[in-house]
C-alpha cells in the first residue's frame, strides 16, 4: 500500500475538530498513490447521514507550494470542472498540517476507475480536458513544472551512465529535440495543464466521466503537451502501439471544445514523443535506484510508446 505517513484516529479527530463536519466513523489508507498519502474518511453529520471525504497528505510538495493548488482546484471546481476541491475549516482555512506535512480535506467524488478503455471513454476525457484548459486559461497564478524541461535536462544527464548506450543516446536526443521545438517561433497556446491525467486519475459512473483526480502535477505549460500525455496513456495498446480509433475520438472531442491552432499541427508529432520520454525518464529513475521508496512502474512501457511515436509520426485530425 502506498501510504507513506501513518496517522492515528486521534490525529484525525484533532484535525477534524477545525472543520466541524461531523463525527469520525472510519478511515482507511488508499492503495495506489505514488507521490502522496491518501485516506478515505467517513463522517456522520448532524443529520445522521454518513458523508465521504478524502484526506491527502503531501509527501513532496512543501507548505509554500500548496496555495497554488488550493486556489487552482477551487477555481476549476467553481467553473464546472469535476475536480476535488479543498474544504475550508470554520475559520476559512483549507490548508492544514499533519505530521509536518501539508494536508487537505476534500470531498470523495463518485465513480470508479475503468480498466478497459473505449473510444467513448476517450471522447469524454477529450471534452473534459478541453474544458479544463479553457477554464484555466485566465487563472491568475503560474507554476513551473516540477518535472519539466529543466528537470529532464538535468536528470537525463545524471542517469545516462546507468543506461545502455543506445538508450542513453535516445534519451539525450529526445531532450534535444524538445529544446529545438521551444526555439521555434510558434507561440503555442499555454495555460494551466493537469500534467498527469492518466486513466487511473479519472473516475466514471457507469460510462459517464464523474471526476478528474490528482491535480498536484498541474503547472503552466503547453496545452498540447497535456493532450499528448493523455493520448499516450488513454489510447495505447499493450505493445506500445496507438489505437487509432481511441486517439481520433480523444482528439476530435478535445478540438470541438478548443480548436487547434495552425502551429499545433506542426508541434504535435514531437510533443507526443516528448511526453513519452518524460514518463520513461520518471519511471527509469526509481527503477534504477535501489534505495527508492516509490512504487515502481515499468519504464519500458513508455520506451515502447516512444519508439512507436518515432516510427509512426502522429498527426492531428
Beta strands, then each sheet from edge to edge (+ up, - down):
strand 1: 23-29
strand 2: 36-44
strand 3: 50-58
strand 4: 96-98
strand 5: 101-107
strand 6: 190-193
strand 7: 202-205
strand 8: 208-212
strand 9: 219-222
sheet 1: 1+ 2- 3+ 5- 4+
sheet 2: 6+ 9-
sheet 3: 7+ 8-
end
